[in-house]
Amino acid sequence: MSDVEIHTGAVSKERPLPRQSYRAELNWLLAVLPGFPLLLLVLRLWYLSRQDLPTMLLLVQYINPLGMLGALFITLSWTIPAAILLVRVLGGILLVSVPGRTANSFLAVTALRMPGWVVVIATGIAAFTWQLRMLPLLMMLIVAILGLTAVQGAPGEPWLMWWLTLGVPVLTGILVWLFVWPGVVAAVRAGEWATAVLLAVPPLFGPLLTGPVPERWARIATHWPAVAAAFAMPFVVGVVFLRAPVLPDSAVEVAPEKEPVRVVRGQLIAVDDTSTTMLQPTGEVIFIPNGEVRSKTLCPQAVQPPESGVTVRGWPVEASALQWIAPTRTVTEIDPRCLGRPLERG
């Protein structure tokens, strides 16, 4: 078979022996990828049922898959942009470091064939869903992709190349530093070194990610971080999603015949013509006859105290832009039924 060579601007990819296994690898990836969300949903129900198979089958029968998919999307919306941007940066570094022999790298091929609009959409989603302390890292990835795209393309004016690969990263880093500097000082004073590093360090690396690395180190510097991220991300995603709520927390006021009123707290599974089905925190399923139900209410989700009290110009570092600008429901008074007490009636 003849050699296959692909040219894209300054990047050329020569494949001496076309690998037939690429199509098989892609087919396996496309086959396995849709199964990952399904596996997460099943594991979430298994975890919610406290590893009890009959309870899990009951949850499967009543829980709406769209609700779980919605919870999955909201919980994991930050992971897809992270994967796209990381692949684009690492693959771009490999393309400009070894421009003539990158056809055997799945990472380089993916970065080369990734459309620009995919990167733009991923950047927009990340800008709204990532926490503030991760936005300097996002800006670093953006300027790196801009510089790598310029290097991969056809050579332009020298001043333009210098501006895209060095001027833009340095200017962006200075602007980011001016914005986050109060937060860096506050984090250092509070002893939150991880937050200080996330805010201050990424702008320094922007200019370093727009150029090539030595050829003998190129695959190590790109493939090993990609492999580590690929192995770590499913575990991180699984841990985060297993803690995400998929059923509404409720409190039901029950008044059995000739017995005092009591409150049953748990997660509401279903309400049919005969009974109300509740899942208690212990994993026990309770069927309450509708004739004994006196009242029901939804209980607000408990607000977790922030791990960091650092703010940047009034913006908490743990809040995303979407959380910062979107309206929220303010709970001013807790329903006594959510505390396990019946309503007081005159």
GUDOMI-631561 format. One line per field, with one value per residue: residue number from 1; residue in one letter; y, z, x of N, C-alpha, C in turn. Coordinates in steps of 0.001 Angstrom, whole numbers, plus 500000, padded with zeros to 6 digits. Layout:
<rs>
k	NUM:...
r	a:...
npy	Y:...
npz	Z:...
npx	X:...
capy	Y:...
capz	Z:...
capx	X:...
cpy	Y:...
cpz	Z:...
cpx	X:...
</rs>
This chain:
<rs>
k	1:2:3:4:5:6:7:8:9:10:11:12:13:14:15:16:17:18:19:20:21:22:23:24:25:26:27:28:29:30:31:32:33:34:35:36:37:38:39:40:41:42:43:44:45:46:47:48:49:50:51:52:53:54:55:56:57:58:59:60:61:62:63:64:65:66:67:68:69:70:71:72:73:74:75:76:77:78:79:80:81:82:83:84:85:86:87:88:89:90:91:92:93:94:95:96:97:98:99:100:101:102:103:104:105:106:107:108:109:110:111:112:113:114:115:116:117:118:119:120:121:122:123:124:125:126:127:128:129:130:131:132:133:134:135:136:137:138:139:140:141:142:143:144:145:146:147:148:149:150:151:152:153:154:155:156:157:158:159:160:161:162:163:164:165:166:167:168:169:170:171:172:173:174:175:176:177:178:179:180:181:182:183:184:185:186:187:188:189:190:191:192:193:194:195:196:197:198:199:200:201:202:203:204:205:206:207:208:209:210:211:212:213:214:215:216:217:218:219:220:221:222:223:224:225:226:227:228:229:230:231:232:233:234:235:236:237:238:239:240:241:242:243:244:245:246:247:248:249:250:251:252:253:254:255:256:257:258:259:260:261:262:263:264:265:266:267:268:269:270:271:272:273:274:275:276:277:278:279:280:281:282:283:284:285:286:287:288:289:290:291:292:293:294:295:296:297:298:299:300:301:302:303:304:305:306:307:308:309:310:311:312:313:314:315:316:317:318:319:320:321:322:323:324:325:326:327:328:329:330:331:332:333:334:335:336:337:338:339:340:341:342:343:344:345:346
r	m:s:d:v:e:i:h:t:g:a:v:s:k:e:r:p:l:p:r:q:s:y:r:a:e:l:n:w:l:l:a:v:l:p:g:f:p:l:l:l:l:v:l:r:l:w:y:l:s:r:q:d:l:p:t:m:l:l:l:v:q:y:i:n:p:l:g:m:l:g:a:l:f:i:t:l:s:w:t:i:p:a:a:i:l:l:v:r:v:l:g:g:i:l:l:v:s:v:p:g:r:t:a:n:s:f:l:a:v:t:a:l:r:m:p:g:w:v:v:v:i:a:t:g:i:a:a:f:t:w:q:l:r:m:l:p:l:l:m:m:l:i:v:a:i:l:g:l:t:a:v:q:g:a:p:g:e:p:w:l:m:w:w:l:t:l:g:v:p:v:l:t:g:i:l:v:w:l:f:v:w:p:g:v:v:a:a:v:r:a:g:e:w:a:t:a:v:l:l:a:v:p:p:l:f:g:p:l:l:t:g:p:v:p:e:r:w:a:r:i:a:t:h:w:p:a:v:a:a:a:f:a:m:p:f:v:v:g:v:v:f:l:r:a:p:v:l:p:d:s:a:v:e:v:a:p:e:k:e:p:v:r:v:v:r:g:q:l:i:a:v:d:d:t:s:t:t:m:l:q:p:t:g:e:v:i:f:i:p:n:g:e:v:r:s:k:t:l:c:p:q:a:v:q:p:p:e:s:g:v:t:v:r:g:w:p:v:e:a:s:a:l:q:w:i:a:p:t:r:t:v:t:e:i:d:p:r:c:l:g:r:p:l:e:r:g
npy	498821:502298:505117:507219:510583:513472:516887:519848:523025:523971:521519:518193:514878:511737:508465:505553:502839:502296:502134:499688:499164:501494:502189:500086:500621:503075:502268:500600:502532:504217:502396:501794:504229:505319:503555:504266:506476:505014:502992:504582:505488:503076:502314:504433:503969:501498:502231:503991:502274:500953:498650:496684:494411:493956:496473:498157:497319:498169:500934:501292:500759:502912:505378:508163:508074:510431:512324:511389:511564:514305:515096:513872:515333:517976:517622:516716:518518:519952:518251:517417:519751:520008:517649:517969:520366:519697:517543:518901:520758:519129:517411:519339:520337:518073:517888:520186:519704:517285:517385:515832:513125:512087:510536:508085:508586:508657:510755:513048:512892:513199:515807:517223:516842:517974:520102:523714:524944:523177:523485:526156:526016:524283:525908:528024:526659:525795:528281:529113:527059:526205:526567:529696:529673:527975:529301:530863:528723:527910:530151:529937:527566:528427:530480:528913:527116:528940:529906:527481:526754:528780:528186:525656:526249:527707:529457:532823:536436:537418:539150:538811:536108:536158:537757:536186:533862:534702:537404:537617:535511:536561:539106:538345:536831:538872:540466:538592:538161:540740:540753:538551:538965:540142:537932:536000:537076:537041:534262:533328:534571:533272:530754:528955:527327:525775:527013:529504:528745:527766:530107:531831:530564:529340:531531:531993:529936:530075:531287:529253:527052:527324:526666:524308:521271:519502:516934:514266:514213:514738:512895:511779:514025:514625:512309:510865:512641:512739:510041:509648:511463:510316:507890:508809:510454:508910:507793:510085:511277:509253:509202:511782:511765:509692:510848:512694:514068:512282:511810:513504:515041:514548:515115:513471:513735:511595:510051:507577:505449:506045:506671:508780:511675:511409:511995:511077:510935:511115:510008:510654:508238:507330:508003:506464:505165:503915:504041:505824:505824:505661:506178:505568:507035:504880:502993:501505:500732:502261:501853:503883:504007:505885:506862:507425:509527:512788:515258:516609:517627:519231:519098:521406:521089:520349:522874:522795:523849:526229:525178:526961:530282:532348:535138:536754:539898:540089:537773:534484:531948:529327:529369:529134:530983:530672:529908:532251:534265:533261:533082:532132:530044:531301:530134:531000:530116:527088:524284:522686:519982:518998:518815:516712:517111:517290:519434:522248:522654:524742
npz	500000:499346:500749:503172:503512:505332:505172:506971:507028:508678:509698:509042:508491:508285:507412:507271:507136:506850:509589:510200:512515:513641:512908:514101:516792:517103:516653:518879:520898:520351:520848:523552:524865:525038:526956:529372:530764:531270:532943:535129:535960:536768:538837:540546:541359:542572:544654:545984:546840:548885:548219:547942:546076:545439:546231:544492:542036:542377:542417:539818:538468:539058:538958:536908:533972:532658:534659:536132:534162:533844:536372:536155:534041:535080:537270:536143:534212:533968:533225:530514:528907:530104:529303:526487:526073:527277:525669:523261:523801:524661:522449:520483:521309:520851:518081:517129:518128:517109:514120:511798:512253:513479:513017:514164:516655:518618:520141:518894:516358:517035:518103:515798:514055:515395:515341:515204:516262:518189:520208:520873:521874:524056:525574:526218:527796:529905:530957:532233:534013:535513:538640:540188:541013:539172:536791:536017:535115:532944:531267:530723:529193:527006:525782:525184:523290:521281:520559:519765:517613:515829:515347:514182:511783:508484:508068:509130:509183:510908:513151:513806:514532:516762:518388:518767:519959:522093:522927:523366:525372:527503:527975:528604:530901:532621:532897:534088:536472:537642:538177:539930:542027:544642:545693:545781:547741:549943:550139:550801:553283:554689:554786:552789:550649:548342:546956:546508:544779:542549:541668:541124:539742:537105:535080:534638:533099:530608:528330:527993:526904:524247:522421:520886:522453:523302:520933:521778:524232:523760:523444:525984:527539:526710:526304:528746:530740:529508:529597:532384:533127:531748:533118:535694:535527:535168:537773:539403:538333:538897:541744:542324:541101:542433:544780:544102:544306:543311:543836:545253:548425:550996:553310:555033:556559:558686:559776:561392:562206:565372:566454:567360:565424:563181:561611:558570:557165:554211:550923:548232:546274:544624:543954:543989:543265:545631:547598:549089:548288:549997:550413:552916:554728:555653:553703:553735:552421:552556:552487:552470:553226:551310:552596:555141:554903:555766:555146:552873:552036:550296:551098:551477:549977:551944:552613:551919:553900:552712:551645:551420:552393:550844:548715:545512:544694:545734:544707:545445:545581:545201:543756:540641:537537:536604:538927:540290:538935:538414:539498:542824:545173:548192:551410:554058:556243:557918:557270:559809:559484:557966:559893:561323:562908:563553:561961:563702:564552:564911
npx	500845:500403:502156:500615:499942:499315:498669:498558:498756:501634:502003:502619:501649:502812:502123:503598:502780:499554:497433:495199:493949:493073:490445:489075:489708:488402:485763:485380:485622:483431:481433:481710:481563:478793:477870:478974:477587:475203:476166:476910:474369:473151:474889:474397:471739:472106:473777:472073:470074:471284:472719:470832:469133:466276:465215:466608:465562:462952:463324:464270:461932:460244:461631:462182:464043:464858:465012:467210:469166:469192:470173:472659:473788:473858:475510:477890:478654:480972:482993:483109:483888:486437:487776:487772:489257:491695:492582:492834:494918:497127:497359:497854:500359:501914:501658:503014:505503:506474:506132:506226:505785:503299:501123:500675:499741:496974:496091:497208:496003:493309:493325:494111:491973:489875:487131:487006:484723:483859:485749:485221:482576:482995:484677:482943:480999:482633:483422:481119:480477:482687:484399:485365:488057:489164:489128:491461:493088:491541:491782:494498:494536:493045:494622:496802:495755:495122:497686:498940:497334:497983:500703:500467:499242:499671:502768:502805:503043:506005:505754:503084:502982:504664:503100:500747:501750:503287:502796:499954:499510:501120:499964:497344:497871:498799:496471:494752:496121:495950:493229:492768:494494:493778:492374:494404:496101:494333:493916:496483:496845:494852:495853:495214:496649:496371:494253:495459:497549:496104:494928:497091:499241:498620:498475:501195:502145:501047:502520:504396:503181:502653:504535:506863:508108:511175:511847:512320:511153:508545:506355:506256:505673:503126:501475:501519:500326:497765:496942:496930:494912:492764:492442:491902:489636:487127:486850:486705:484411:482548:482560:481628:479091:477777:477069:475225:471941:469020:466425:463603:463891:461616:458905:456421:453374:451820:448854:447794:444972:443568:446040:448817:449810:452492:455679:457101:460164:462140:463094:461049:459583:457393:453910:450880:447551:446914:448948:451744:455085:458081:461576:463748:466579:468082:467841:465556:462358:459230:455775:453107:449750:447441:445203:446073:447755:448352:449490:451970:455300:457979:461397:464016:467247:470050:472358:475690:478388:480781:484030:486053:486593:487450:487259:487120:487172:484573:483452:482885:485359:484630:482343:480650:480299:477714:476320:476692:475318:472792:469363:468469:466738:465730:465726:463922:462549:462283:460350:458508:457925:460023:461890:461057:458837:455334:452872:451619:448363:445578
capy	500000:503520:505920:508194:511789:514505:518192:520907:524141:523586:520176:517100:513590:510662:507155:504605:501688:502694:501227:499294:499058:502766:502124:499184:501324:504063:501562:500197:503726:504643:501402:501816:505555:505474:502696:504843:507089:503975:502373:505519:505490:501830:502385:505383:503276:500462:502932:504557:501179:500312:497367:495726:494234:494271:497918:498755:497033:499062:502265:501266:500750:504163:506592:508616:508194:511805:513013:510986:512137:515718:515184:513521:516440:519125:517288:516438:519423:520519:517271:517352:520787:519735:516626:518515:521340:519014:516810:519863:521339:518115:516998:520430:520360:516961:518200:521165:519213:516254:517626:514914:511727:512052:509779:506931:509059:508924:512078:514056:512820:513788:517258:517757:516776:518583:521379:524872:525278:522329:524143:527371:525635:523767:527050:528726:525872:525844:529614:529262:525968:525993:527460:530854:529375:527229:530129:531124:527559:527960:531171:529380:526626:529156:531125:527852:526632:529988:529902:526237:526802:529637:527473:524552:526741:528194:530553:534162:537482:537126:539908:538221:534870:536522:538292:535113:532843:535278:538635:537348:534834:537444:540124:537673:536505:540094:540837:537631:538446:541943:540459:537575:539242:540208:536579:535323:537596:536528:532828:533149:534954:532253:529475:528088:527355:525196:528065:530507:528200:527708:531462:532588:529865:529102:532570:531963:528857:530310:531416:528050:525991:527645:526269:522879:520728:518629:515810:513013:514305:515183:511892:511637:515224:514742:511092:510454:513400:512346:508728:509825:512094:509354:506918:509452:511105:508075:507651:511358:511423:508303:509628:512977:511456:508834:511697:513649:513665:511921:511756:514669:514855:514881:514799:513106:513701:510380:509983:506296:505453:505948:506842:510182:512064:511317:512469:510155:511661:510276:510406:510232:507419:507367:508114:505849:505269:503278:504302:506688:505031:506484:505529:506192:507094:503569:502105:500796:501263:502303:502081:504556:504106:507271:507289:507874:510700:514019:516351:516332:518808:519040:519675:521945:520376:520951:523647:522459:525038:526299:524775:528135:531567:533351:535749:537605:541061:539761:536525:533331:531149:528034:529582:529311:532151:530341:530005:533621:535155:532650:533267:530994:530067:531599:529495:531852:529408:525648:523623:521772:518577:518611:518554:515555:517497:517543:520805:522637:523110:525290
capz	500000:499269:501962:503358:504114:505561:505391:507499:507328:508956:510275:508098:509151:507354:507950:506332:507007:507418:510644:510090:513854:514077:512760:515142:518070:517118:516824:520285:521701:520144:521456:525013:525403:525521:528102:530613:531523:531748:534102:536243:536446:537486:540089:541442:541947:543463:545842:546676:547462:549896:547693:548043:544706:545269:546310:543258:540974:542604:541975:538352:537977:539286:538714:535520:533505:532292:535869:536456:533154:534184:537495:535646:533232:535936:538144:535407:533064:533886:532796:529052:528440:530578:528442:525145:526085:527593:524468:522225:524161:524629:521062:519746:521655:520142:516649:516794:518573:516161:513052:510670:512576:514537:512577:515029:517951:518632:520737:517875:515310:517579:518171:514445:513402:516239:514760:516063:516977:519377:521234:521293:522733:525307:526341:526772:528897:531030:531555:533076:534974:536360:539775:539926:541183:538006:535587:535494:534341:531677:530427:530256:528114:525832:525087:524644:522057:520270:520066:519060:516325:514946:514960:513300:510479:507570:508679:508785:509487:512168:514282:514180:515236:518095:519160:519135:520787:523283:523389:523923:526677:528548:528286:529311:532247:533430:533212:535062:537745:538212:538669:541021:543058:545986:546151:546112:549045:550960:550300:551522:554674:555319:554775:551754:549642:547082:546261:546047:543615:541411:541187:540746:538942:535686:534108:534367:532172:529293:527239:527839:526259:522849:521559:520922:523449:522615:520280:522532:525408:523350:523742:527441:528096:526283:526460:530133:531365:528946:530151:533798:533191:531272:534173:536908:535343:535512:539218:539932:537897:539641:543137:542373:540735:543441:545860:543575:544581:542159:544326:546105:549862:551347:554649:554947:557840:558689:560908:561442:563019:566820:566810:567203:564137:563106:560349:557906:556294:553281:549523:547627:545074:543751:544557:543110:543754:546929:548618:548831:548500:550488:550673:554072:554630:555938:552571:553894:551644:553328:551721:553350:552596:551056:553576:556361:554609:556160:554375:552320:551667:549836:552004:550719:550118:552926:552006:552478:554146:551764:552155:551400:552579:550046:547609:544590:544375:546097:544054:546145:544680:544960:542967:539201:537015:536519:540279:540760:538284:538316:540712:543729:546119:549542:552434:555247:557359:557697:557612:560944:559060:557528:561116:561980:563811:562869:561953:564812:564026:565965
capx	500000:501197:502209:499549:500513:498318:499286:497703:499640:503006:502015:502422:501588:503107:501841:504211:501887:498277:496995:493800:493376:492497:488998:488582:489782:487338:484493:485284:485380:482047:480543:481824:481264:477412:477603:479479:476482:474291:476811:476795:472989:472927:475639:473727:470589:472634:474268:470914:469321:472138:473156:469727:468660:464839:465010:467107:464591:461808:463729:464306:460556:459533:462403:462205:465430:465185:465428:468582:470054:469336:471101:473980:474301:474164:476630:479120:478766:482317:483986:483228:484822:487799:488367:487988:490345:492949:493011:493268:496205:498178:497535:498498:501792:502556:501682:504050:506802:506908:505160:506299:505508:502283:499955:500465:499263:495530:495928:497503:494979:492082:493504:494187:490657:488847:486675:487157:483490:483782:486564:484524:481452:483546:485165:481782:480426:483574:483415:479939:480296:483854:484533:486213:489475:489621:489095:492802:493508:490818:492414:495769:494246:492566:495747:497647:495126:495274:499064:499223:496642:498779:501923:500106:498831:500705:503511:502357:504000:506703:505223:501805:503267:505149:501978:499835:502404:503931:502157:498623:499596:501656:498961:496241:498335:498835:495092:494230:496788:495358:491882:492735:495503:493196:492066:495665:496536:493423:494144:497745:496614:494009:496540:494653:497700:495888:493508:496424:498260:495182:494671:498275:500247:498316:498877:502628:502476:500458:503506:505211:502408:502364:505635:507205:509020:512131:511172:512411:510283:507209:505322:506136:505043:501730:500690:501355:499224:496475:496585:496591:493596:491765:492182:491389:488348:485966:486712:486227:483026:481735:482423:480779:477713:477161:476566:474256:470559:468194:465049:463337:463731:460244:458414:455009:452685:450999:447921:447083:443756:443727:447436:449229:450382:453939:456251:458028:461096:462890:463056:459791:459782:456217:452578:449883:446182:446721:449957:452884:456292:459188:462852:464361:468051:468679:467624:464276:461252:457992:454541:452158:448422:447054:444211:446739:448579:447682:450090:453292:456059:459352:462381:465155:468505:470940:473435:476985:479221:481906:485336:486927:485933:488150:486524:487883:486331:483202:483031:483468:486196:483987:481123:480804:479595:476297:475779:476801:474348:471464:468556:468390:465630:466181:464906:463919:461938:462272:459093:458733:457855:461357:462651:460475:457764:454063:452399:450747:447076:444717
cpy	501240:504271:506918:509397:512858:515800:519143:522065:523654:522173:519159:515794:512499:509326:506112:503387:502047:501641:500928:499237:500366:502732:501202:499853:502353:503411:501101:501398:504189:503666:501491:503142:505727:504615:503273:505583:506064:503268:503277:505523:504224:501844:503353:504737:502187:501072:503475:503486:500454:498868:496272:495613:494487:495767:498607:498512:497895:500473:502343:501366:502136:505419:506909:508747:509618:512612:512671:511531:513628:515927:514858:514678:517618:518855:517214:517372:519985:519544:517250:518477:520534:518716:517180:519452:520679:518245:517769:520447:520300:517621:518075:520536:519242:517252:519165:520701:518172:516354:516593:513499:511643:511226:508586:507318:509382:510311:513172:514071:513462:515304:517889:517828:517436:519921:522529:525192:524404:522953:525391:527034:525109:524905:527821:527990:525923:527200:529794:528224:525720:526995:528594:530507:528534:528082:530578:529958:527529:528993:530678:528415:527349:529788:530082:527319:527658:529988:528650:526200:527667:528933:526349:525030:527161:529374:531907:535182:537199:537871:539326:536917:535148:537006:537176:534118:533399:536495:538385:536583:535736:538495:539515:537321:537720:540510:539890:537882:539682:541666:539580:537913:539417:538829:535794:535765:537048:535042:532562:533499:533924:530886:528497:528108:526778:526238:529129:530028:528187:529093:532106:531894:529713:530236:532564:530946:529055:530435:530145:526947:526259:527223:524797:522545:519837:517345:514534:513013:514578:514168:511695:512819:515353:513493:510708:511306:513020:510996:508846:510458:511128:508313:507566:509984:510196:507904:508940:511562:510491:508732:510826:512618:510570:509631:512680:513174:513370:511782:512944:514275:515376:514530:514601:513017:512566:510367:508656:506371:505185:506005:508304:510431:511967:511755:511440:510974:510685:510853:509800:509488:507562:507532:507512:505950:504751:503720:505306:505927:505953:505608:506264:506189:505768:502604:501327:501506:501149:502617:502641:504611:505562:507776:507788:509113:511958:515219:515912:517654:518397:519749:520197:521148:521109:521639:523299:523732:525058:525877:525953:529393:532683:533855:536580:538720:540747:538476:535360:532422:529799:528160:529735:530561:531892:530411:531444:534507:534580:532898:531983:531166:530258:530996:530323:531146:527926:525074:522653:520305:518089:518351:517374:515875:517741:519031:521049:523240:523603:524516
cpz	500000:500580:501972:504061:504171:505854:505915:507898:507502:509480:509182:508860:508117:508037:506997:506085:507643:508414:510503:511453:514329:514005:513822:516514:518186:517312:518260:521171:521569:520765:522975:525592:525836:526742:529418:531387:532062:532974:535323:536832:537251:538823:541066:542104:542918:544765:546658:547399:548541:549525:547849:546667:544559:545330:545040:542107:541129:542139:540453:537775:538043:538908:537221:535056:533134:533508:536253:535438:533397:535334:537053:534865:534104:536778:537381:534223:532906:533272:531278:528512:528883:529683:527057:525121:526379:526380:523405:522543:524051:523202:520213:520045:520931:518654:516292:517232:517621:514944:511954:510948:513716:514151:513470:516416:517857:519190:519707:516779:515788:517640:516784:513790:514222:515629:515749:516852:518207:520525:521751:522229:524075:526186:526971:527936:530125:531718:532495:534184:535865:537510:539439:540045:540037:536744:535126:534696:532985:530740:529898:529095:526846:525069:524515:523334:520949:519694:519288:517694:515337:514477:513985:511897:509618:508212:508175:509035:510814:513358:514751:514954:516648:518971:519640:520103:522062:523821:524042:525247:527795:528951:529043:530732:533154:533838:534243:536443:538402:538808:539917:542152:544456:546542:546522:547487:550158:551201:551071:552997:555410:555366:553761:550550:548314:546282:545721:544807:542394:540835:540569:539729:537474:534735:533766:533286:530788:528181:527005:527064:524799:521893:521700:522115:522703:522123:521110:523785:525034:523748:525243:528036:527723:526578:527918:530876:530825:529492:531612:533957:532756:532335:535392:536735:535624:537013:539849:539588:538697:541077:543248:542099:541767:544609:545389:543876:543292:542540:545245:547579:550279:552804:554547:556347:557801:559958:560870:562385:564489:567253:566620:565836:564215:561714:559842:556942:555406:551883:548868:546329:544123:544603:543567:543763:545172:547991:548122:549212:548851:550698:551812:553953:554899:554770:552658:553103:552469:552374:552685:552646:552448:552033:554865:556152:554909:555385:553895:551989:551156:550792:551195:550991:551096:552223:552713:552727:553201:552423:552238:551583:551769:548937:546767:544134:544606:545514:544794:545174:544377:544116:541497:538763:536946:537893:540764:540192:538249:539603:541517:544668:547531:550548:553706:556467:557012:558148:558761:560545:558559:558707:561906:562943:563037:562907:563165:564233:565171:566084
cpx	500889:501133:501061:500139:499438:499042:498229:498596:501065:503126:501744:502494:501770:502876:502405:503333:500557:497772:495514:493138:492765:490977:488397:488618:488671:485980:484307:484981:483940:481052:480541:481349:479813:477101:478069:478396:475494:474867:476724:475389:472690:473656:474985:472518:471043:473124:473104:470116:470100:472457:472092:469072:467159:464549:465483:466139:463342:462128:463773:462905:459911:460312:462423:463662:465817:465631:466858:469571:470264:470296:472523:474586:474708:475403:477943:479329:480172:483321:484180:484106:486257:488486:488686:489193:491686:493470:493525:494641:497311:498432:498201:499981:502525:502663:502801:505433:507363:505989:505159:505873:504510:501064:499669:499984:497783:495254:496148:496450:493681:492187:493503:492817:489557:488414:486830:485900:483292:484571:485857:483360:481943:484068:484011:481147:481330:483550:482229:479855:481501:483858:485498:487691:490037:489661:490481:493377:492820:491442:493756:495544:493807:493730:496700:497065:495264:496682:499404:498545:497415:500044:501614:499763:500005:501435:503024:503452:504683:506124:503880:502014:503781:503997:501050:500462:503022:503182:500811:498700:500108:500623:497783:496643:498366:497424:494478:494838:496196:493983:491910:493694:494903:492841:493313:496152:495649:493650:495433:497566:495772:494672:495999:495599:497240:495112:494443:497172:497357:494909:495903:499169:499856:498683:500358:502993:501879:501479:504316:504497:502107:503477:505956:508086:510013:511474:511206:511540:508828:506134:505156:505378:503577:500909:500475:500328:497852:496024:496183:495210:492500:491438:491534:489974:487156:485763:486181:484758:482116:481514:481493:479324:477033:476605:475512:472842:469800:466727:464813:463226:462360:459974:456902:454443:451660:450148:447184:445879:444081:445192:447822:449851:451902:454398:457246:458875:461851:462812:461826:460065:458602:454966:451592:448511:446014:447720:450999:454152:457445:460417:463532:465887:468738:468554:466320:463188:459973:456848:453495:450804:448004:446015:444823:447592:447778:448206:451468:453971:457432:460298:463560:466414:469413:472106:474742:477796:480411:483209:486294:486093:486553:487235:487482:486955:484854:482669:483669:484212:485569:482725:481474:480042:478097:475639:475745:475697:472944:470676:468491:467200:466190:465207:465015:463357:461852:460945:459338:458665:459214:462283:462087:459365:456483:453728:451510:449479:446211:443416
</rs>
